[in-house]
Amino acid sequence: MSRIKNVVLDMGGVLMDWNPVKISHALCPDPEDAALVAHAVFDSREWGWVDAGAISEETVAWTAKLKLPDRLHDLADTFALRWHEVFEPLPAMGELVRELKSAGYGVYLLSNAGPSFEVYQHRIPAIEYFDGVLVSCFEHVVKPDSPIYLLLCERYGLEPASCLFVDDLLRNVVGAQRAGMQGYHYDGDVDALRQHIMSDARHDSEDAR
């Protein structure tokens, strides 16, 4: 296995707390209404099309209203258009990003996300330390399809085998591995990820002796 030189991070579930239930309850105090609207918005196939750059969040809100009673139409707009207002950062990963940069690693962000990314990107932990960012909706390709991983590598001059891709969704990790990257299925344990990366560096140092 090649030495890790670059760490490529997913956003939701890794850098930011993508938790639809938590977000829904923050936007709507009634749990039953929150669940209904969340299902119509976040669980819809249209939600994934936003990430692919195929439709807008406004279209998601419109299609959600077709599935909901009139009294929940305003909430559909709130969920589809303002969800990112309660999309919270995960600071511990920001600390790791700064450590990795200090240790000489390249750090990149690769995310399935919609155009509202431009509104909240400044809140991503340690975003100023990233060497490159690639977001699906602007490229019209999504994880776990191979082209998005290869596009990141082509754009920033990276060798896929030197990249460790970190995602909380296993299918996206498998997609990265199919594209030639190393993969890490992240479960929220920052220390375990840190140990995985640093142990690779130690092994490389020992092999050089």
Accessible surface in RSA format (square Angstrom, percent):
REM  Atomic radii and reference values for relative SASA: ProtOr
REM  Chains: A
REM  Algorithm: Lee & Richards
REM  Probe-radius: 1.40
REM  Slices: 20
REM RES _ NUM      All-atoms   Total-Side   Main-Chain    Non-polar    All polar
REM                ABS   REL    ABS   REL    ABS   REL    ABS   REL    ABS   REL
RES MET A   1   202.69 105.0 111.23  73.6  91.46 217.8 108.66  92.4  94.03 124.6
RES SER A   2    54.31  45.9  39.45  52.7  14.85  34.2  20.49  43.6  33.81  47.4
RES ARG A   3    92.54  38.9  81.56  41.6  10.98  26.1  18.51  25.3  74.03  44.9
RES ILE A   4     1.50   0.9   1.50   1.1   0.00   0.0   1.50   1.1   0.00   0.0
RES LYS A   5   118.77  57.9 113.16  69.4   5.61  13.4  58.50  52.7  60.27  64.2
RES ASN A   6    16.98  11.7  16.98  16.4   0.00   0.0   0.00   0.0  16.98  16.4
RES VAL A   7     0.28   0.2   0.28   0.3   0.00   0.0   0.28   0.2   0.00   0.0
RES VAL A   8     0.00   0.0   0.00   0.0   0.00   0.0   0.00   0.0   0.00   0.0
RES LEU A   9     0.33   0.2   0.33   0.2   0.00   0.0   0.33   0.2   0.00   0.0
RES ASP A  10     9.34   6.5   9.34   9.3   0.00   0.0   0.03   0.1   9.32   9.3
RES MET A  11     5.77   3.0   5.77   3.8   0.00   0.0   5.77   4.9   0.00   0.0
RES GLY A  12    17.13  21.1   0.00   N/A  17.13  21.1   9.69  26.6   7.44  16.7
RES GLY A  13    19.29  23.8   0.00   N/A  19.29  23.8  11.47  31.5   7.82  17.5
RES VAL A  14     0.73   0.5   0.00   0.0   0.73   1.8   0.00   0.0   0.73   2.0
RES LEU A  15     0.00   0.0   0.00   0.0   0.00   0.0   0.00   0.0   0.00   0.0
RES MET A  16     0.00   0.0   0.00   0.0   0.00   0.0   0.00   0.0   0.00   0.0
RES ASP A  17    31.89  22.3  29.81  29.7   2.08   4.9   2.21   5.2  29.68  29.6
RES TRP A  18    80.39  32.3  63.96  31.0  16.43  38.6  43.10  23.0  37.29  60.5
RES ASN A  19    58.24  40.2  56.24  54.3   2.00   4.8   6.26  15.1  51.98  50.2
RES PRO A  20    45.83  33.4  45.70  41.7   0.12   0.4  45.83  37.8   0.00   0.0
RES VAL A  21    97.30  64.0  94.43  85.5   2.87   6.9  97.24  84.5   0.06   0.2
RES LYS A  22   111.22  54.3 104.06  63.9   7.15  17.0  74.28  66.9  36.94  39.3
RES ILE A  23     2.44   1.4   1.78   1.3   0.66   1.6   2.44   1.8   0.00   0.0
RES SER A  24     2.58   2.2   2.58   3.4   0.00   0.0   2.58   5.5   0.00   0.0
RES HIS A  25    92.92  50.8  80.33  55.8  12.59  32.2  50.54  52.1  42.38  49.3
RES ALA A  26    64.23  59.1  23.90  36.9  40.33  91.7  35.16  49.5  29.07  77.0
RES LEU A  27    30.34  16.9  10.69   7.6  19.65  49.4  13.53   9.5  16.80  45.2
RES CYS A  28     5.49   4.2   4.77   5.3   0.72   1.7   0.42   1.1   5.08   5.5
RES PRO A  29   132.52  96.6 103.37  94.2  29.15 106.0 110.96  91.6  21.56 134.0
RES ASP A  30    65.20  45.7  60.50  60.2   4.70  11.1  19.28  45.4  45.93  45.8
RES PRO A  31    84.25  61.4  80.70  73.6   3.55  12.9  81.33  67.1   2.92  18.2
RES GLU A  32   134.35  77.1 128.69  97.4   5.66  13.5  46.83  90.6  87.52  71.5
RES ASP A  33    22.27  15.6  22.27  22.2   0.00   0.0   0.06   0.1  22.21  22.2
RES ALA A  34     0.21   0.2   0.21   0.3   0.00   0.0   0.21   0.3   0.00   0.0
RES ALA A  35    62.73  57.7  50.41  77.8  12.33  28.0  58.11  81.8   4.62  12.2
RES LEU A  36    88.09  49.1  84.57  60.5   3.52   8.8  85.99  60.4   2.09   5.6
RES VAL A  37     0.00   0.0   0.00   0.0   0.00   0.0   0.00   0.0   0.00   0.0
RES ALA A  38    14.22  13.1  14.06  21.7   0.16   0.4  14.06  19.8   0.16   0.4
RES HIS A  39   122.06  66.7 118.76  82.5   3.30   8.4  79.95  82.4  42.12  49.0
RES ALA A  40     3.56   3.3   2.57   4.0   0.99   2.3   3.38   4.8   0.18   0.5
RES VAL A  41     0.00   0.0   0.00   0.0   0.00   0.0   0.00   0.0   0.00   0.0
RES PHE A  42    16.57   8.3   2.25   1.4  14.32  37.3   2.25   1.4  14.32  41.0
RES ASP A  43    99.75  69.9  65.53  65.2  34.22  80.9  19.23  45.3  80.52  80.3
RES SER A  44    13.87  11.7   0.12   0.2  13.76  31.7   6.97  14.8   6.91   9.7
RES ARG A  45   175.71  73.8 156.44  79.7  19.27  45.9  62.06  84.8 113.66  68.9
RES GLU A  46    16.69   9.6  16.69  12.6   0.00   0.0   1.75   3.4  14.94  12.2
RES TRP A  47    35.07  14.1  34.84  16.9   0.23   0.5  25.69  13.7   9.37  15.2
RES GLY A  48    38.04  46.9   0.00   N/A  38.04  46.9  31.20  85.6   6.84  15.3
RES TRP A  49   109.79  44.1 109.79  53.1   0.00   0.0  85.38  45.5  24.42  39.6
RES VAL A  50     4.54   3.0   4.54   4.1   0.00   0.0   4.54   3.9   0.00   0.0
RES ASP A  51    29.80  20.9  29.80  29.7   0.00   0.0   2.03   4.8  27.78  27.7
RES ALA A  52    27.53  25.3  24.79  38.3   2.74   6.2  24.79  34.9   2.74   7.3
RES GLY A  53    25.60  31.6   0.00   N/A  25.60  31.6   7.15  19.6  18.45  41.3
RES ALA A  54    71.24  65.5  35.30  54.5  35.95  81.8  43.84  61.7  27.40  72.6
RES ILE A  55    44.42  25.3  28.95  21.6  15.47  37.3  39.89  28.7   4.53  12.3
RES SER A  56    42.21  35.7  37.26  49.7   4.95  11.4  32.29  68.8   9.92  13.9
RES GLU A  57    17.09   9.8  17.09  12.9   0.00   0.0   6.12  11.8  10.97   9.0
RES GLU A  58   105.72  60.7  99.42  75.2   6.31  15.0  54.38 105.2  51.34  41.9
RES THR A  59    49.95  35.5  46.41  47.0   3.55   8.5  26.08  35.0  23.87  36.1
RES VAL A  60     0.06   0.0   0.06   0.1   0.00   0.0   0.06   0.1   0.00   0.0
RES ALA A  61     2.51   2.3   2.51   3.9   0.00   0.0   2.51   3.5   0.00   0.0
RES TRP A  62   153.76  61.7 152.62  73.9   1.13   2.7 127.20  67.8  26.56  43.1
RES THR A  63    17.34  12.3  16.99  17.2   0.35   0.8  16.83  22.6   0.51   0.8
RES ALA A  64     0.00   0.0   0.00   0.0   0.00   0.0   0.00   0.0   0.00   0.0
RES LYS A  65    54.86  26.8  50.83  31.2   4.03   9.6  14.91  13.4  39.95  42.6
RES LEU A  66   125.25  69.8  88.78  63.5  36.47  91.7  93.13  65.4  32.12  86.4
RES LYS A  67   112.86  55.1  75.54  46.3  37.32  88.9  73.46  66.1  39.40  42.0
RES LEU A  68    16.93   9.4   4.81   3.4  12.11  30.4   7.19   5.0   9.74  26.2
RES PRO A  69    65.12  47.5  52.34  47.7  12.78  46.4  64.29  53.1   0.83   5.1
RES ASP A  70   119.20  83.5 103.60 103.1  15.59  36.9  36.68  86.3  82.51  82.3
RES ARG A  71   159.05  66.8 121.77  62.1  37.28  88.8  78.77 107.7  80.27  48.7
RES LEU A  72     3.05   1.7   3.05   2.2   0.00   0.0   3.05   2.1   0.00   0.0
RES HIS A  73    48.84  26.7  48.80  33.9   0.03   0.1  31.80  32.8  17.03  19.8
RES ASP A  74   114.25  80.0 110.73 110.2   3.52   8.3  34.98  82.3  79.27  79.1
RES LEU A  75    37.73  21.0  37.04  26.5   0.69   1.7  37.44  26.3   0.29   0.8
RES ALA A  76     0.00   0.0   0.00   0.0   0.00   0.0   0.00   0.0   0.00   0.0
RES ASP A  77    43.78  30.7  43.12  42.9   0.66   1.6  17.42  41.0  26.36  26.3
RES THR A  78    27.82  19.8  26.66  27.0   1.16   2.8   9.54  12.8  18.28  27.6
RES PHE A  79     0.00   0.0   0.00   0.0   0.00   0.0   0.00   0.0   0.00   0.0
RES ALA A  80     0.16   0.1   0.00   0.0   0.16   0.4   0.00   0.0   0.16   0.4
RES LEU A  81    62.73  34.9  48.40  34.6  14.33  36.0  50.54  35.5  12.19  32.8
RES ARG A  82   120.23  50.5 120.23  61.3   0.00   0.0  34.10  46.6  86.13  52.2
RES TRP A  83    16.60   6.7  16.60   8.0   0.00   0.0  15.99   8.5   0.62   1.0
RES HIS A  84    19.13  10.5  19.13  13.3   0.00   0.0  10.03  10.3   9.10  10.6
RES GLU A  85    89.28  51.3  65.78  49.8  23.50  55.9  31.93  61.8  57.35  46.8
RES VAL A  86    40.26  26.5  33.38  30.2   6.88  16.6  33.41  29.0   6.86  18.6
RES PHE A  87     3.16   1.6   3.16   2.0   0.00   0.0   3.16   1.9   0.00   0.0
RES GLU A  88    80.78  46.4  80.33  60.8   0.45   1.1  30.75  59.5  50.04  40.9
RES PRO A  89    43.92  32.0  35.15  32.0   8.77  31.9  35.15  29.0   8.77  54.5
RES LEU A  90    57.27  31.9  56.82  40.6   0.45   1.1  57.27  40.2   0.00   0.0
RES PRO A  91    91.30  66.5  87.29  79.6   4.01  14.6  91.03  75.2   0.27   1.7
RES ALA A  92    47.06  43.3  43.84  67.7   3.22   7.3  44.74  63.0   2.31   6.1
RES MET A  93     0.88   0.5   0.65   0.4   0.23   0.5   0.64   0.5   0.24   0.3
RES GLY A  94     0.17   0.2   0.00   N/A   0.17   0.2   0.17   0.5   0.00   0.0
RES GLU A  95    94.01  54.0  91.39  69.1   2.62   6.2  24.14  46.7  69.87  57.0
RES LEU A  96     0.31   0.2   0.31   0.2   0.00   0.0   0.31   0.2   0.00   0.0
RES VAL A  97     0.08   0.0   0.08   0.1   0.00   0.0   0.08   0.1   0.00   0.0
RES ARG A  98    90.35  37.9  89.18  45.5   1.16   2.8  34.57  47.3  55.77  33.8
RES GLU A  99    69.97  40.2  62.41  47.2   7.56  18.0  38.47  74.4  31.51  25.7
RES LEU A 100     0.15   0.1   0.15   0.1   0.00   0.0   0.15   0.1   0.00   0.0
RES LYS A 101    62.53  30.5  48.55  29.8  13.97  33.3  27.47  24.7  35.05  37.3
RES SER A 102   105.53  89.2  62.53  83.5  42.99  99.0  42.33  90.1  63.20  88.5
RES ALA A 103    59.48  54.7  23.47  36.2  36.01  81.9  36.11  50.9  23.37  61.9
RES GLY A 104    67.13  82.8   0.00   N/A  67.13  82.8  35.51  97.5  31.61  70.8
RES TYR A 105     8.14   3.8   4.88   2.8   3.26   8.5   6.03   4.5   2.11   2.6
RES GLY A 106    12.59  15.5   0.00   N/A  12.59  15.5   9.53  26.2   3.05   6.8
RES VAL A 107     0.00   0.0   0.00   0.0   0.00   0.0   0.00   0.0   0.00   0.0
RES TYR A 108    17.85   8.3  17.85  10.2   0.00   0.0   0.16   0.1  17.70  21.8
RES LEU A 109     0.00   0.0   0.00   0.0   0.00   0.0   0.00   0.0   0.00   0.0
RES LEU A 110     0.00   0.0   0.00   0.0   0.00   0.0   0.00   0.0   0.00   0.0
RES SER A 111     1.09   0.9   1.09   1.5   0.00   0.0   0.00   0.0   1.09   1.5
RES ASN A 112    43.64  30.1  27.61  26.7  16.03  38.6  10.08  24.3  33.56  32.4
RES ALA A 113     5.23   4.8   1.74   2.7   3.49   7.9   5.23   7.4   0.00   0.0
RES GLY A 114     6.60   8.1   0.00   N/A   6.60   8.1   1.69   4.6   4.90  11.0
RES PRO A 115    51.10  37.2  46.06  42.0   5.05  18.3  46.37  38.3   4.73  29.4
RES SER A 116    14.40  12.2   9.65  12.9   4.76  11.0  13.21  28.1   1.19   1.7
RES PHE A 117     6.62   3.3   6.62   4.1   0.00   0.0   6.62   4.0   0.00   0.0
RES GLU A 118   111.13  63.8  93.14  70.5  17.99  42.8  20.73  40.1  90.40  73.8
RES VAL A 119    88.47  58.2  76.08  68.9  12.39  29.9  81.96  71.2   6.51  17.7
RES TYR A 120     2.05   1.0   1.53   0.9   0.52   1.4   0.81   0.6   1.24   1.5
RES GLN A 121    64.55  36.1  64.55  47.2   0.00   0.0  11.47  24.4  53.08  40.3
RES HIS A 122   130.35  71.2 105.75  73.5  24.60  62.9  83.63  86.2  46.72  54.4
RES ARG A 123    69.00  29.0  56.99  29.1  12.01  28.6  43.68  59.7  25.32  15.3
RES ILE A 124     3.40   1.9   0.00   0.0   3.40   8.2   0.00   0.0   3.40   9.2
RES PRO A 125    15.84  11.5   5.58   5.1  10.26  37.3  15.84  13.1   0.00   0.0
RES ALA A 126     6.90   6.3   0.00   0.0   6.90  15.7   0.19   0.3   6.71  17.8
RES ILE A 127    37.79  21.5  31.50  23.5   6.29  15.1  31.50  22.7   6.29  17.1
RES GLU A 128   129.74  74.5  91.61  69.3  38.13  90.8  65.43 126.6  64.31  52.5
RES TYR A 129    84.40  39.4  77.67  44.2   6.72  17.5  43.67  32.8  40.72  50.2
RES PHE A 130    24.21  12.1   1.00   0.6  23.21  60.4   1.00   0.6  23.21  66.4
RES ASP A 131    63.76  44.7  35.29  35.1  28.47  67.3  15.65  36.8  48.11  48.0
RES GLY A 132     7.43   9.2   0.00   N/A   7.43   9.2   7.38  20.2   0.06   0.1
RES VAL A 133    47.62  31.3  33.28  30.1  14.34  34.5  33.28  28.9  14.34  38.9
RES LEU A 134     1.49   0.8   0.00   0.0   1.49   3.8   1.49   1.0   0.00   0.0
RES VAL A 135     5.47   3.6   2.70   2.4   2.77   6.7   2.70   2.3   2.77   7.5
RES SER A 136     0.00   0.0   0.00   0.0   0.00   0.0   0.00   0.0   0.00   0.0
RES CYS A 137     7.73   5.8   2.56   2.9   5.17  12.1   1.28   3.2   6.45   7.0
RES PHE A 138    89.07  44.6  63.52  39.3  25.55  66.5  67.69  41.0  21.38  61.2
RES GLU A 139    45.28  26.0  26.08  19.7  19.20  45.7   3.68   7.1  41.60  34.0
RES HIS A 140   121.56  66.4 100.15  69.6  21.41  54.8  66.96  69.0  54.60  63.5
RES VAL A 141    40.59  26.7  35.20  31.9   5.40  13.0  40.59  35.3   0.00   0.0
RES VAL A 142    35.01  23.0  34.53  31.3   0.48   1.2  34.53  30.0   0.48   1.3
RES LYS A 143     8.26   4.0   1.97   1.2   6.30  15.0   0.46   0.4   7.80   8.3
RES PRO A 144    49.53  36.1  42.14  38.4   7.39  26.9  42.14  34.8   7.39  45.9
RES ASP A 145    77.35  54.2  72.54  72.2   4.82  11.4  17.62  41.5  59.73  59.6
RES SER A 146    39.67  33.5  35.67  47.6   4.00   9.2  19.34  41.2  20.33  28.5
RES PRO A 147    73.88  53.8  67.89  61.9   5.99  21.8  71.20  58.8   2.68  16.7
RES ILE A 148     0.00   0.0   0.00   0.0   0.00   0.0   0.00   0.0   0.00   0.0
RES TYR A 149     0.34   0.2   0.32   0.2   0.02   0.1   0.34   0.3   0.00   0.0
RES LEU A 150    81.65  45.5  78.73  56.3   2.92   7.3  78.83  55.4   2.82   7.6
RES LEU A 151    45.94  25.6  43.12  30.9   2.82   7.1  45.35  31.8   0.59   1.6
RES LEU A 152     0.00   0.0   0.00   0.0   0.00   0.0   0.00   0.0   0.00   0.0
RES CYS A 153     6.67   5.0   5.49   6.1   1.18   2.8   5.40  13.7   1.26   1.4
RES GLU A 154   141.09  81.0 113.95  86.2  27.14  64.6  49.76  96.3  91.33  74.6
RES ARG A 155   115.44  48.5  81.83  41.7  33.61  80.0  39.81  54.4  75.63  45.8
RES TYR A 156    70.12  32.7  46.44  26.4  23.68  61.6  38.33  28.8  31.79  39.2
RES GLY A 157    69.74  86.0   0.00   N/A  69.74  86.0  37.57 103.1  32.18  72.1
RES LEU A 158    23.06  12.8   9.96   7.1  13.10  32.9  13.09   9.2   9.97  26.8
RES GLU A 159   114.12  65.5 107.12  81.0   7.00  16.7  43.62  84.4  70.50  57.6
RES PRO A 160    27.34  19.9  27.34  24.9   0.00   0.0  27.34  22.6   0.00   0.0
RES ALA A 161    35.06  32.2  33.67  52.0   1.39   3.2  34.44  48.5   0.62   1.6
RES SER A 162     9.60   8.1   9.53  12.7   0.07   0.2   7.36  15.7   2.24   3.1
RES CYS A 163     0.00   0.0   0.00   0.0   0.00   0.0   0.00   0.0   0.00   0.0
RES LEU A 164     0.77   0.4   0.77   0.6   0.00   0.0   0.77   0.5   0.00   0.0
RES PHE A 165     0.00   0.0   0.00   0.0   0.00   0.0   0.00   0.0   0.00   0.0
RES VAL A 166     0.00   0.0   0.00   0.0   0.00   0.0   0.00   0.0   0.00   0.0
RES ASP A 167     0.27   0.2   0.27   0.3   0.00   0.0   0.00   0.0   0.27   0.3
RES ASP A 168    44.22  31.0  32.89  32.7  11.33  26.8   9.94  23.4  34.29  34.2
RES LEU A 169    70.88  39.5  69.89  50.0   0.98   2.5  70.88  49.8   0.00   0.0
RES LEU A 170   101.26  56.4  96.16  68.8   5.10  12.8  96.16  67.5   5.10  13.7
RES ARG A 171   150.87  63.3 140.33  71.5  10.54  25.1  56.13  76.7  94.74  57.4
RES ASN A 172     6.13   4.2   6.13   5.9   0.00   0.0   0.00   0.0   6.13   5.9
RES VAL A 173     4.61   3.0   4.61   4.2   0.00   0.0   4.61   4.0   0.00   0.0
RES VAL A 174    48.88  32.2  48.88  44.3   0.00   0.0  48.88  42.5   0.00   0.0
RES GLY A 175     0.58   0.7   0.00   N/A   0.58   0.7   0.46   1.2   0.13   0.3
RES ALA A 176     0.00   0.0   0.00   0.0   0.00   0.0   0.00   0.0   0.00   0.0
RES GLN A 177    90.42  50.6  74.46  54.4  15.96  38.0  22.19  47.2  68.23  51.7
RES ARG A 178   190.57  80.0 152.25  77.6  38.32  91.2  54.50  74.5 136.07  82.5
RES ALA A 179    12.41  11.4   0.21   0.3  12.20  27.7   5.93   8.3   6.48  17.2
RES GLY A 180    39.15  48.3   0.00   N/A  39.15  48.3  30.53  83.8   8.61  19.3
RES MET A 181     9.22   4.8   0.66   0.4   8.55  20.4   1.02   0.9   8.20  10.9
RES GLN A 182    18.85  10.5  13.28   9.7   5.57  13.3  17.96  38.2   0.89   0.7
RES GLY A 183    19.98  24.6   0.00   N/A  19.98  24.6   0.00   0.0  19.98  44.7
RES TYR A 184    34.06  15.9  31.04  17.7   3.02   7.8  22.60  17.0  11.46  14.1
RES HIS A 185    92.78  50.7  72.85  50.6  19.93  51.0  48.55  50.0  44.23  51.5
RES TYR A 186     9.39   4.4   6.12   3.5   3.27   8.5   1.30   1.0   8.09  10.0
RES ASP A 187   121.01  84.8  81.48  81.1  39.54  93.5  46.20 108.7  74.81  74.6
RES GLY A 188    49.29  60.8   0.00   N/A  49.29  60.8  25.34  69.5  23.94  53.6
RES ASP A 189    67.72  47.4  59.90  59.6   7.82  18.5  20.40  48.0  47.32  47.2
RES VAL A 190    20.67  13.6  17.56  15.9   3.10   7.5  17.56  15.3   3.10   8.4
RES ASP A 191   100.56  70.4  95.00  94.6   5.55  13.1  30.87  72.7  69.68  69.5
RES ALA A 192    41.43  38.1  29.29  45.2  12.14  27.6  37.16  52.3   4.27  11.3
RES LEU A 193     0.00   0.0   0.00   0.0   0.00   0.0   0.00   0.0   0.00   0.0
RES ARG A 194    52.99  22.2  52.99  27.0   0.00   0.0  34.42  47.0  18.57  11.3
RES GLN A 195    99.74  55.8  97.70  71.4   2.04   4.9  44.13  93.9  55.61  42.2
RES HIS A 196    72.09  39.4  65.84  45.8   6.24  16.0  46.99  48.4  25.10  29.2
RES ILE A 197     0.00   0.0   0.00   0.0   0.00   0.0   0.00   0.0   0.00   0.0
RES MET A 198    43.15  22.3  42.61  28.2   0.54   1.3  30.07  25.6  13.08  17.3
RES SER A 199    24.24  20.5  24.24  32.3   0.01   0.0  10.79  23.0  13.45  18.8
RES ASP A 200    27.53  19.3  22.83  22.7   4.70  11.1   9.40  22.1  18.13  18.1
RES ALA A 201    28.97  26.6  23.87  36.8   5.10  11.6  24.38  34.3   4.59  12.2
RES ARG A 202   114.91  48.2 111.39  56.8   3.52   8.4  63.37  86.6  51.54  31.2
RES HIS A 203   108.04  59.0 107.40  74.7   0.63   1.6  63.42  65.4  44.62  51.9
RES ASP A 204    59.14  41.4  54.24  54.0   4.90  11.6   5.35  12.6  53.79  53.6
RES SER A 205    57.68  48.7  49.70  66.3   7.98  18.4  29.86  63.6  27.82  39.0
RES GLU A 206    91.52  52.5  79.79  60.4  11.73  27.9  22.04  42.6  69.49  56.7
RES ASP A 207   121.35  85.0  89.54  89.1  31.80  75.2  33.17  78.1  88.18  87.9
RES ALA A 208    87.80  80.7  46.89  72.4  40.90  93.0  58.30  82.1  29.50  78.1
RES ARG A 209   222.29  93.3 155.39  79.2  66.90 159.3  94.93 129.7 127.36  77.2
END  Absolute sums over single chains surface
CHAIN  1 A    10086.9       8091.7       1995.2       5498.6       4588.3
END  Absolute sums over all chains
TOTAL         10086.9       8091.7       1995.2       5498.6       4588.3
